[in-house]
C-alpha cells in the first residue's frame, strides 16, 4: 500500500526487547514482530487507531493493546518503543519516548536484529508475492521448526511463530527502503518493480535497495524470469558474493520450472534442481504466479540443505494467505474471491487466475490504493483491469496524507472502456453491493481487489445476493 515518504534513521547499538511497546502494533509487519517477541518471552504492549482482528489476536497471545494513540499508553518501564513508517512523525507515544529517554527504533531495526542473531536466516523480498512466498517457505521447512514473521495472515496459522530450530524466515518489505538493512544467510528476490512512487525516483532507485539486500546475503535466490530481477542479477555479475541461484521457467535458470499443470483446485509443479534431478510438488493455491513463488521457496529450501521430499510435503500442506485469492463465499451460483492486488502486475496475475477458476464472466471490484500510486499508475491499472468483463471502481483509498489533489478514477475508467471492458463507479458499502448484484448472473466470479476496505466488500456483496434471491412477498 502507499506509505509515508519518510527517511528511516538507522539505530546503532544493541536493542533491549525485553519490554517493547509498539506504536501502530496492528500493522501487518508490526503485529508479526510483536507476536514473535511475545513467544520469545518479551513483555509487549502497543496501540493502534482501529480495533482489528490482528489486535484481538495479539491480546489473546498476551499483549496489552490500546485503541488510540496517547502519551499515557507508553509504559514507564518500556525498554524500547518500536514505530513503523505508517506512524505519523507527530505520534504522541513516539514523542513521549523521546522526552523520557526510552530508545526509539524502527520496525526494520527490530527485524534486522532478529535476523542478525538467528543461527540461520532467510529474508524473502520482491515487489510482488513476498508474503505468499514467505508463507510457502515456512510450510516447506516445517520439519525444521523454523521461526517466522510474515507480513500477512496465513489461512491456518498465525503470522509469526518462535520455533526451536534456530532458523528464522522473514518477509523483507521494501516499501520504506529498509529491506537493504538485513543481513540474512539467504535472500530471496522474486521480482523488482516500481510499486512505490511516493518513495522511489525510478526503477534504478528500487534496484539499489534490492542490491544492498543481495550483497548482504551469502546466497541470493533470484527470479530468472522477471525483467527487474534480471537487472539485479546483471548488477551482481562477477561479484564474489552473494552466490547466485536463479529460479524460473527460463532455460538458463539454475532451478528450472519445467511444467505447471492446473487441475482446477491446485497447481502441480515439476522442477529441475541444480544437480539435474526432477522433483514434483503440489500447491493448493491458484495462480501460475504462485506456482513460481513455490518454486522459489523450493530453491531456498534446497540452499538450506532440506531434502526435496520434505520440501514437497511441506508445500503440499500450505493452505494460503488471507486476502491472496481466498474465497469469501458463494451464493446463487456466484463465487466471490478476495485479492490484495493493487499494482498493475498483480492485477494481471490475479485476473488471469480468476479466468482459470470460472467458465462464466469475471467481475472485478477494484479499490485503488494511494493518491501517488493512482496518479502514477492509474491509467495502466485501467488497461490491466480491462481483462475483466465488468469493472466496478471504488473511490481512492489512502491511509496517509498526500500533497496531490484532484486525483480520481476517471482516467482509469476511461482506459477500462478503451481496452474493451465496461467500467462502473460506485462508493463502498451498500452502493457497490447493489451494483454488483445487478451485474452478476449464475456462473460469474466476482473478485474484490485492493489493500484498503476492499477486503470487507465481498461479504456485503454476498449478503446483497442473498437478499436478491428471496422472492418478494405477494401483493
C-alpha positions as CSV (number, residue, x, y, z in Angstrom):
1,X,0.0,0.0,0.0
2,X,1.0,3.6,-0.2
3,X,3.4,4.5,2.6
4,X,4.6,7.8,4.2
5,X,7.6,9.3,2.4
6,X,9.9,9.2,5.4
7,X,13.6,8.8,6.0
8,X,14.1,6.0,8.5
9,X,17.2,6.5,10.6
10,X,19.4,3.5,11.4
11,X,19.6,2.6,15.0
12,X,23.2,1.9,16.1
13,X,23.9,-0.4,19.0
14,X,22.1,-3.1,20.9
15,X,18.3,-3.2,21.3
16,X,16.7,-4.3,24.6
17,X,13.5,-6.1,23.5
18,X,12.5,-7.3,27.0
19,X,9.7,-4.7,27.4
20,X,8.7,-3.5,23.9
21,X,6.0,-1.0,23.1
22,X,4.7,-0.8,19.5
23,X,3.1,2.4,18.1
24,X,1.0,1.0,15.3
25,X,1.0,-2.5,16.6
26,X,-1.8,-3.7,14.3
27,X,0.1,-3.3,11.1
28,X,1.0,-6.4,9.1
29,X,4.7,-6.3,9.8
30,X,4.4,-4.8,13.3
31,X,1.9,-7.4,14.5
32,X,4.2,-10.2,13.3
33,X,7.1,-8.8,15.2
34,X,5.0,-8.2,18.3
35,X,3.9,-11.8,18.3
36,X,7.4,-13.1,17.7
37,X,8.7,-11.2,20.7
38,X,5.8,-12.4,22.8
39,X,6.7,-16.0,22.0
40,X,10.4,-15.3,22.8
41,X,9.3,-14.2,26.3
42,X,9.2,-10.4,26.0
43,X,6.5,-8.3,27.6
44,X,4.7,-6.5,24.8
45,X,2.3,-3.6,24.6
46,X,1.1,-1.4,21.8
47,X,-1.6,0.9,20.4
48,X,-3.3,1.5,17.1
49,X,-6.1,3.7,15.7
50,X,-8.6,0.9,14.9
51,X,-9.8,-2.2,16.6
52,X,-9.0,-5.1,14.3
53,X,-8.7,-8.9,14.4
54,X,-5.0,-8.6,14.5
55,X,-5.2,-6.6,17.7
56,X,-7.5,-9.1,19.3
57,X,-5.2,-12.0,18.3
58,X,-2.3,-10.2,19.9
59,X,-4.3,-9.7,23.1
60,X,-5.1,-13.4,23.2
61,X,-1.3,-14.0,22.8
62,X,-0.6,-11.9,25.9
63,X,0.0,-8.3,24.6
64,X,-1.6,-5.3,26.3
65,X,-3.3,-3.3,23.5
66,X,-4.9,0.1,23.5
67,X,-7.1,1.7,20.8
68,X,-6.0,5.2,20.0
69,X,-2.6,6.9,20.4
70,X,-1.7,8.8,23.6
71,X,1.4,9.5,25.6
72,X,-0.3,7.8,28.5
73,X,-0.2,4.5,26.6
74,X,3.6,4.3,26.9
75,X,4.6,2.1,29.9
76,X,7.1,3.9,32.1
77,X,9.2,0.7,32.2
78,X,9.3,0.2,28.4
79,X,12.8,-0.8,27.2
80,X,12.1,0.3,23.7
81,X,9.5,2.0,21.6
82,X,9.0,0.5,18.1
83,X,7.5,2.5,15.3
84,X,6.6,1.9,11.7
85,X,6.6,4.1,8.6
86,X,2.8,4.2,8.8
87,X,3.0,6.1,12.1
88,X,2.9,9.9,11.9
89,X,6.0,11.7,12.9
90,X,3.9,13.6,15.5
91,X,2.7,10.4,17.2
92,X,2.4,11.3,20.9
93,X,3.8,8.0,22.1
94,X,7.0,8.4,20.0
95,X,7.3,12.0,21.3
96,X,6.9,10.8,24.9
97,X,9.5,8.1,24.5
98,X,12.0,10.6,23.2
99,X,11.2,13.0,26.1
100,X,11.7,10.3,28.7
101,X,14.8,8.8,27.2
102,X,13.2,5.5,26.1
103,X,15.1,4.3,22.9
104,X,13.0,4.7,19.7
105,X,13.7,2.2,16.9
106,X,12.1,1.5,13.6
107,X,10.3,-1.8,12.9
108,X,13.2,-2.7,10.5
109,X,15.8,-2.3,13.2
110,X,14.0,-5.0,15.3
111,X,13.8,-7.4,12.3
112,X,17.4,-6.7,11.4
113,X,18.4,-7.6,15.0
114,X,16.4,-10.8,14.9
115,X,17.9,-11.8,11.5
116,X,21.4,-11.0,12.7
117,X,21.1,-13.0,15.9
118,X,19.5,-16.1,14.3
119,X,21.6,-19.2,13.7
120,X,20.4,-19.2,10.1
121,X,18.0,-16.8,8.4
122,X,16.2,-16.2,5.1
123,X,14.8,-12.8,4.0
124,X,12.1,-13.1,1.3
125,X,11.8,-9.9,-0.8
126,X,10.2,-8.8,-4.0
127,X,7.8,-6.2,-5.1
128,X,5.1,-8.9,-5.6
129,X,4.5,-12.2,-3.9
130,X,6.8,-12.0,-0.9
131,X,4.0,-12.6,1.7
132,X,2.8,-15.7,-0.2
133,X,6.3,-17.0,-0.7
134,X,7.3,-16.5,2.9
135,X,4.2,-18.5,3.9
136,X,5.0,-21.2,1.4
137,X,8.7,-21.4,2.6
138,X,7.7,-21.7,6.3
139,X,5.4,-24.5,5.4
140,X,8.1,-26.2,3.3
141,X,10.5,-26.0,6.2
142,X,8.0,-27.1,8.9
143,X,10.0,-30.2,9.6
144,X,12.9,-27.9,10.8
145,X,10.5,-26.0,13.1
146,X,11.6,-22.5,11.9
147,X,10.7,-19.2,13.5
148,X,9.0,-16.9,11.1
149,X,7.5,-13.4,10.6
150,X,5.0,-12.9,7.7
151,X,3.5,-9.6,6.5
152,X,0.1,-11.2,6.1
153,X,-2.1,-13.7,7.9
154,X,-1.9,-17.3,6.8
155,X,-5.2,-19.1,6.5
156,X,-4.5,-21.8,9.1
157,X,-1.9,-20.3,11.5
158,X,-0.7,-17.1,13.0
159,X,1.5,-14.6,11.1
160,X,4.5,-15.2,13.4
161,X,6.0,-18.1,15.4
162,X,9.0,-18.8,17.5
163,X,10.4,-22.2,16.6
164,X,13.1,-24.3,18.1
165,X,15.2,-25.0,15.0
166,X,17.5,-21.9,15.1
167,X,16.2,-20.8,11.6
168,X,14.3,-17.6,11.0
169,X,12.3,-17.0,7.9
170,X,11.1,-13.4,7.5
171,X,9.4,-11.2,4.9
172,X,11.6,-8.2,3.9
173,X,9.5,-5.2,3.0
174,X,11.0,-2.7,0.5
175,X,8.1,-0.1,0.7
176,X,10.0,2.2,3.0
177,X,13.5,1.4,1.6
178,X,14.5,-0.6,4.6
179,X,14.9,-4.1,3.0
180,X,18.6,-3.3,2.4
181,X,19.3,-3.3,6.1
182,X,19.0,-7.0,6.6
183,X,22.0,-9.4,6.6
184,X,20.5,-12.9,6.1
185,X,22.3,-16.1,5.1
186,X,19.8,-16.4,2.2
187,X,18.0,-13.6,0.4
188,X,15.1,-14.4,-2.0
189,X,14.2,-11.8,-4.6
190,X,11.1,-12.7,-6.6
191,X,10.9,-9.6,-8.8
192,X,11.8,-5.9,-8.9
193,X,9.2,-3.4,-9.9
194,X,8.3,0.2,-9.3
195,X,5.5,-0.1,-6.8
196,X,6.0,2.9,-4.5
197,X,6.3,6.2,-6.5
198,X,5.9,8.1,-3.2
199,X,9.3,6.6,-2.0
200,X,11.4,5.9,-5.1
201,X,12.5,8.0,-8.0
202,X,12.6,5.2,-10.6
203,X,13.3,1.5,-11.1
204,X,17.1,2.1,-10.7
205,X,16.3,3.5,-7.3
206,X,14.4,0.4,-6.3
207,X,17.2,-1.8,-7.6
208,X,19.6,0.0,-5.3
209,X,17.7,-1.2,-2.3
210,X,17.4,-4.8,-3.5
211,X,21.1,-4.8,-4.4
212,X,22.0,-3.8,-0.9
213,X,20.0,-6.7,0.5
214,X,21.5,-9.1,-2.1
215,X,25.1,-8.1,-1.2
216,X,24.4,-8.5,2.5
217,X,23.5,-12.2,1.9
218,X,25.7,-15.2,1.4
219,X,23.3,-16.7,-1.2
220,X,20.7,-15.0,-3.4
221,X,17.8,-17.0,-4.8
222,X,16.5,-14.8,-7.6
223,X,14.0,-15.0,-10.4
224,X,15.3,-15.9,-13.8
225,X,12.1,-14.7,-15.5
226,X,11.4,-11.2,-14.1
227,X,12.9,-8.4,-16.0
228,X,13.7,-6.3,-12.9
229,X,15.3,-9.3,-11.2
230,X,17.4,-10.0,-14.2
231,X,18.7,-6.4,-14.0
232,X,19.6,-7.1,-10.4
233,X,21.5,-10.2,-11.4
234,X,23.4,-8.2,-14.0
235,X,24.4,-5.7,-11.3
236,X,25.9,-8.6,-9.3
237,X,27.6,-10.3,-12.2
238,X,31.2,-11.0,-11.4
239,X,30.9,-10.2,-7.7
240,X,32.3,-12.8,-5.3
241,X,29.2,-12.5,-3.1
242,X,26.5,-13.5,-3.0
243,X,26.4,-16.9,-4.6
244,X,23.5,-16.8,-7.1
245,X,20.8,-19.4,-7.6
246,X,18.4,-18.4,-10.3
247,X,14.9,-20.0,-10.5
248,X,12.1,-19.9,-13.0
249,X,10.9,-21.0,-16.4
250,X,13.8,-19.5,-18.3
251,X,16.0,-22.1,-20.0
252,X,19.1,-20.8,-18.2
253,X,17.6,-21.0,-14.7
254,X,19.6,-23.0,-12.1
255,X,16.4,-24.4,-10.7
256,X,14.1,-24.6,-13.7
257,X,10.3,-24.9,-13.6
258,X,9.7,-27.5,-16.3
259,X,5.9,-27.8,-16.0
260,X,2.9,-26.3,-14.2
261,X,-0.4,-28.2,-14.5
262,X,-3.6,-26.8,-13.2
263,X,-6.4,-29.2,-12.3
264,X,-9.0,-26.7,-11.0
265,X,-8.0,-26.9,-7.3
266,X,-4.2,-27.0,-7.3
267,X,-1.0,-26.5,-9.3
268,X,1.2,-29.5,-9.9
269,X,4.7,-28.2,-10.4
270,X,7.8,-30.0,-11.8
271,X,11.2,-28.5,-11.2
272,X,14.7,-29.5,-12.2
273,X,17.2,-29.0,-9.4
274,X,20.7,-27.7,-9.7
275,X,22.0,-31.2,-9.9
276,X,19.7,-32.1,-12.8
277,X,17.2,-34.2,-10.8
278,X,13.5,-33.7,-11.3
279,X,11.1,-33.2,-8.4
280,X,7.3,-32.6,-8.2
281,X,5.1,-30.8,-5.7
282,X,1.5,-29.7,-5.4
283,X,0.4,-26.2,-4.3
284,X,-3.2,-25.9,-3.2
285,X,-3.3,-22.2,-4.1
286,X,-4.4,-20.9,-7.5
287,X,-2.3,-19.0,-10.0
288,X,0.7,-19.6,-12.2
289,X,2.5,-16.8,-10.4
290,X,2.0,-18.6,-7.1
291,X,3.4,-21.8,-8.6
292,X,6.5,-19.9,-9.5
293,X,6.6,-18.4,-5.9
294,X,6.5,-22.0,-4.6
295,X,9.5,-22.9,-6.9
296,X,11.5,-20.0,-5.4
297,X,10.6,-21.4,-1.9
298,X,11.7,-24.9,-3.0
299,X,15.1,-23.4,-4.3
300,X,15.6,-21.5,-1.0
301,X,14.9,-24.7,1.0
302,X,17.4,-26.6,-1.1
303,X,20.1,-23.9,-0.3
304,X,19.4,-24.6,3.4
305,X,20.0,-28.3,2.9
306,X,16.4,-29.5,3.1
307,X,15.6,-32.7,1.2
308,X,13.3,-32.4,-1.8
309,X,10.7,-34.9,-0.4
310,X,10.4,-32.9,2.8
311,X,10.0,-29.6,0.9
312,X,7.4,-31.1,-1.4
313,X,5.4,-32.5,1.6
314,X,5.5,-29.1,3.3
315,X,4.5,-27.2,0.2
316,X,1.5,-29.5,-0.3
317,X,0.3,-28.7,3.3
318,X,0.2,-24.9,2.6
319,X,-3.3,-23.5,2.7
320,X,-2.7,-19.9,1.5
321,X,-2.7,-16.4,3.0
322,X,-5.8,-14.4,3.7
323,X,-6.7,-11.8,1.0
324,X,-4.4,-13.5,-1.6
325,X,-7.1,-15.0,-3.9
326,X,-9.0,-16.5,-1.0
327,X,-12.7,-17.5,-1.3
328,X,-15.1,-15.1,0.5
329,X,-18.1,-17.3,-0.3
330,X,-20.6,-18.4,-2.9
331,X,-24.3,-17.7,-3.3
332,X,-26.9,-18.2,-6.1
333,X,-24.2,-19.6,-8.4
334,X,-21.9,-16.6,-7.9
335,X,-18.4,-17.1,-6.4
336,X,-16.7,-14.2,-4.6
337,X,-12.9,-14.1,-4.2
338,X,-10.7,-11.6,-2.4
339,X,-7.4,-10.3,-3.6
340,X,-4.8,-7.9,-2.2
341,X,-3.8,-6.9,-5.8
342,X,-3.1,-3.1,-6.0
343,X,-0.4,-2.9,-8.7
344,X,-0.8,-3.5,-12.5
345,X,1.4,-6.6,-12.4
346,X,-0.7,-8.1,-9.6
347,X,-4.0,-7.2,-11.2
348,X,-3.0,-9.0,-14.4
349,X,-1.8,-12.1,-12.5
350,X,-5.0,-12.4,-10.3
351,X,-7.4,-11.7,-13.2
352,X,-5.7,-14.4,-15.3
353,X,-6.1,-16.8,-12.4
354,X,-9.8,-15.8,-12.0
355,X,-10.3,-16.7,-15.6
356,X,-9.0,-20.2,-14.8
357,X,-11.5,-20.6,-12.0
358,X,-14.7,-20.0,-13.9
359,X,-16.4,-20.6,-17.2
360,X,-18.6,-17.6,-16.6
361,X,-17.8,-13.9,-16.5
362,X,-15.3,-12.2,-14.3
363,X,-16.4,-9.1,-12.5
364,X,-13.6,-7.0,-10.8
365,X,-14.3,-4.7,-7.9
366,X,-11.2,-2.6,-7.5
367,X,-10.3,0.0,-4.9
368,X,-7.2,2.0,-5.9
369,X,-4.7,2.5,-3.1
370,X,-2.9,5.7,-2.5
371,X,-3.0,9.1,-4.3
372,X,0.5,9.0,-5.6
373,X,0.2,5.4,-6.9
374,X,-3.1,6.2,-8.6
375,X,-1.7,9.3,-10.2
376,X,1.4,7.4,-11.5
377,X,-0.1,4.1,-12.4
378,X,-3.9,4.6,-12.6
379,X,-4.2,4.5,-16.4
380,X,-2.1,1.3,-16.5
381,X,-4.3,-0.2,-13.8
382,X,-7.3,0.6,-16.0
383,X,-5.7,-1.2,-19.0
384,X,-5.0,-4.2,-16.9
385,X,-8.4,-4.3,-15.3
386,X,-10.0,-4.4,-18.8
387,X,-9.2,-8.2,-18.7
388,X,-12.4,-8.5,-16.6
389,X,-15.8,-8.5,-18.3
390,X,-17.1,-5.8,-15.9
391,X,-15.1,-3.4,-13.7
392,X,-16.5,-1.6,-10.6
393,X,-14.2,1.2,-9.5
394,X,-14.4,2.5,-5.9
395,X,-13.0,5.8,-4.7
396,X,-9.3,6.0,-4.0
397,X,-8.3,4.7,-0.5
398,X,-5.3,6.1,1.3
399,X,-4.2,5.9,4.9
400,X,-1.7,8.7,4.6
401,X,-1.9,12.4,3.6
402,X,-0.8,13.5,0.1
403,X,0.0,16.9,-1.3
404,X,-1.7,15.8,-4.6
405,X,-5.2,17.0,-5.3
406,X,-7.7,16.2,-8.0
407,X,-6.8,12.5,-8.3
408,X,-9.7,10.3,-9.2
409,X,-10.6,7.1,-11.0
410,X,-11.9,8.9,-14.1
411,X,-8.8,8.3,-16.2
412,X,-8.7,4.7,-15.0
413,X,-12.3,4.2,-16.1
414,X,-11.6,5.7,-19.5
415,X,-8.8,3.1,-20.0
416,X,-11.0,0.2,-18.9
417,X,-13.5,1.2,-21.6
418,X,-10.9,1.9,-24.3
419,X,-9.4,-1.6,-23.8
420,X,-12.7,-3.3,-24.3
421,X,-14.4,-3.7,-20.9
422,X,-17.2,-1.8,-19.1
423,X,-16.4,0.5,-16.2
424,X,-18.8,1.4,-13.4
425,X,-18.1,3.7,-10.5
426,X,-19.5,3.2,-7.0
427,X,-18.9,4.0,-3.4
428,X,-18.0,1.3,-0.9
429,X,-20.7,-0.4,1.1
430,X,-24.3,-0.7,0.0
431,X,-23.8,1.1,-3.3
432,X,-21.2,-1.3,-4.6
433,X,-23.1,-4.3,-3.3
434,X,-26.3,-3.2,-5.1
435,X,-24.4,-2.5,-8.3
436,X,-22.6,-5.9,-8.3
437,X,-25.8,-7.7,-7.5
438,X,-27.4,-6.1,-10.6
439,X,-24.4,-7.1,-12.8
440,X,-24.0,-10.7,-11.8
441,X,-25.6,-13.8,-13.0
442,X,-25.2,-17.5,-12.1
443,X,-21.7,-18.8,-13.1
444,X,-20.0,-15.4,-12.6
445,X,-16.9,-14.9,-10.5
446,X,-16.6,-11.6,-8.5
447,X,-13.1,-10.6,-7.4
448,X,-12.6,-7.8,-4.9
449,X,-9.2,-6.2,-5.2
450,X,-7.2,-3.6,-3.2
451,X,-5.5,-3.1,0.1
452,X,-8.0,-0.8,1.9
453,X,-11.6,-1.5,2.6
454,X,-11.9,-3.9,-0.4
455,X,-11.5,-6.9,1.9
456,X,-14.8,-6.2,3.5
457,X,-16.8,-5.6,0.4
458,X,-17.1,-9.3,-0.6
459,X,-19.3,-10.1,2.4
460,X,-21.6,-7.2,1.6
461,X,-21.9,-8.4,-1.9
462,X,-22.8,-11.9,-0.7
463,X,-25.4,-10.5,1.7
464,X,-27.0,-8.5,-1.1
465,X,-27.0,-11.5,-3.4
466,X,-28.8,-13.4,-0.6
467,X,-31.5,-10.6,-0.4
468,X,-31.9,-10.7,-4.1
469,X,-32.6,-14.4,-4.0
470,X,-35.5,-14.0,-1.6
471,X,-38.8,-13.7,-3.6
472,X,-40.8,-10.6,-2.9
473,X,-44.0,-11.1,-0.9
474,X,-47.2,-11.3,-2.8
475,X,-49.2,-8.0,-3.0
